[in-house]
Amino acid sequence: MYDRILLPTDGSEEATAVADVAFDIAAAHDAAVHVLNVADTTRDSVTNIRGQVVDALVEEGERIVDDVEERGRDRGVTVWTEVLQGDPSPTIVDYASESDIDLVVMPTQGRRGLERVLLGSVTERVISSAPVPVLVCNPGSEFAFAYPPERVLVPTDRSDAADRALSAGIDAAAATGATLHLLTVAETASLGPDVRSTSTTERLSEAAEETLDDARTRAEAAGVESLVTAVQQGQPYREIRSYIEDEDIDQVVLGTGEESDFGHFLWGGVTAKLVRSSPVPILIARNRDR
């Protein structure tokens, strides 16, 4: 499923924790891990001074990737290292394209902190423009990782983004033998109590069942042998998060919208909340045509 995995790292505790995720996946697929540190030379303090400041950033980057390389080789994983200068997010994306990377593994935060990295900087920009899927991990106190996964969850709602997620989830389940969980949430949380007591909820549930039927048909046609489907009513984020915990899900697969509506889709709603808080990794599937 994967031959080349890209692990961008800044030497932070979060990036160090996510390195083990990349090595687990690489070991399972006999893949190589490309460890990349980007010396951020776009900051004013660096741009104005250059010289010794840039040298210090590169030296620190070399130390960071060497430490990660040693850990990977101790695991028997083939590791390639690189330290580049530039703006981190486009440098990561360009490296992924030029090196034929199959998967990028990143934490939701790094040295600059959750708000800076997740909401306005490296992780968001990599997800929005990377040519390959990005596995996002939130290595907090509840974080758990198992590979190969036994249970993969794909929330689906017939959107283009959900369609991409379904394709990626089917691939993941087929490659690892995992049980594929398909979940649709009939969003009734925004309805008033009078509306929720009428046939409106029944219609929403029926539409959700139709969505699941279509998804199940695609998964079965692709050869997925173990399938679980579920319809929940309520607020999508809360229902998905509860399902992750109740069913001991190992990995969630979500899709991005088109680039033009990425900010609205990913960082303004359900996906943003899941990326911030999920105790298991989330695979963000890109538009394959892009």
Buried (B, 14 or more C-beta within 10 A) or exposed (E): BBEBBBBBBBBBEBBBBBBBBBBBBBBBBEBBBBBBBBBBBBEEEBEEEEEEBBEEBBEBBBEBBBBBBEBBEEBEBEBBBBBBBBBBBBBBBBBBEEBEBBBBBBBBBBEBEBEBBBEEBBBBBBBBBBBBBBBBBBBBEEBEBBBBBBBBBBBBBBEBBBBBBBBBBBBBBBEBEBBBBBBBBBBBBEBEEEEBEEEBBEEBBEBBBEBBEBBBEBBEEBEBEBBEBBBBBBBBBBBBBEBBEEBEBBBBBBBBBEEEEBEEBBBEEBBBBBBBBBBBBBBBBBBEEE
